[in-house]
Amino acid sequence: MTRPSPTALHVSRPIGTWLDAVGAGPDRFEHFDELATGPLPSRLDDAGCALRAGFWNTPEIAGEKALRARITGDVVVWVDGTPGTALLRAWVRTVVDAAGIGAVWTGRITGRTTTTPWTSLVAPSDEHEARADQVLWKAATSLDPHEVDALRTSVRDDDLDVRRALLRQYPDAVTGLDHWEHALLDRLLTLPALHAAVGRVMGHHPGSGIGDLTLMAALSRLERHGAVTIDRSRSRGDPPVCIEPLGHALIAREATVLGVARYGTVGGVQLEDPTGVWATEGAQLRPVRVPRRPVSPDYGRIDRTTRR
């Protein structure tokens, strides 16, 4: 099989030591942004990078301008089976196709064992994969949530994984919590400690690409809702976390934060408008009409006499 040119640019998440182990080329562009989390504009130009940097509360996000400056020919995008690197390849392809320089290759690294080293497979993209990546990027960055939902009919694992990763950030139609907030509450029932619970949730979702920063943010939202209390009085050890009555009611799906919680942008979709939010109900995606209401002593409790 033909190999990418010796001057190919190698694009990856920060896995430089792995690339060294498999003998990847020296010209590398490490992209630190987890694209499957938070708002994702269709272009990572100056405005798009500023949006992403604001989401992560970081000074700078590398975008189109930085990538274009490094492209001189072929590009190898190293993927690790997570939704973030699937979107990374789709984004790089949009930039490379617009520049009209070189070809996009996909690099995959397989893990080593006690007796075998890291190995790699580099394959060129065919026309079908190129077109599918373009569809994936368009769906992930679309303002219309139905385009993300439509990925469920794809036969590509990458597309299904990206759809799942994005919809996990949508609120539940009953409780108003997203998948990760529910996962943390469930874990805290048996492991009421901050870092242990976060680590266990990460460990139980291999291949999701979920990181500790995202889960810590979810835990902070639960605390703001009054669903949990984090004991930060200890100077050492793992801070204990207590599930409050509202948290237990949310676990039992007998309470909601809809109407009080604020929701941002996931992919290209603004989840909230003045009349309601986009939410998930089982495997379905639908708009939920939610009038804004002030916080009250019975905040969150579902009135089953009016619930539909």
Secondary structure as GFF3:
##gff-version 3
##sequence-region A 1 308
A	DSSP	beta_strand	9	12	.	.	.	ID=ss1
A	DSSP	alpha_helix	16	21	.	.	.	ID=ss2
A	DSSP	beta_strand	28	30	.	.	.	ID=ss3
A	DSSP	alpha_helix	46	56	.	.	.	ID=ss4
A	DSSP	alpha_helix	64	68	.	.	.	ID=ss5
A	DSSP	beta_strand	75	79	.	.	.	ID=ss6
A	DSSP	alpha_helix	83	99	.	.	.	ID=ss7
A	DSSP	beta_strand	104	110	.	.	.	ID=ss8
A	DSSP	beta_strand	119	124	.	.	.	ID=ss9
A	DSSP	alpha_helix	127	141	.	.	.	ID=ss10
A	DSSP	alpha_helix	145	149	.	.	.	ID=ss11
A	DSSP	three_ten_helix	150	153	.	.	.	ID=ss12
A	DSSP	alpha_helix	157	167	.	.	.	ID=ss13
A	DSSP	alpha_helix	179	190	.	.	.	ID=ss14
A	DSSP	alpha_helix	194	203	.	.	.	ID=ss15
A	DSSP	alpha_helix	212	225	.	.	.	ID=ss16
A	DSSP	beta_strand	228	230	.	.	.	ID=ss17
A	DSSP	beta_strand	241	243	.	.	.	ID=ss18
A	DSSP	alpha_helix	245	251	.	.	.	ID=ss19
A	DSSP	beta_strand	265	266	.	.	.	ID=ss20
A	DSSP	beta_strand	269	270	.	.	.	ID=ss21
A	DSSP	beta_strand	272	273	.	.	.	ID=ss22
A	DSSP	beta_strand	276	281	.	.	.	ID=ss23
A	DSSP	beta_strand	284	289	.	.	.	ID=ss24
###
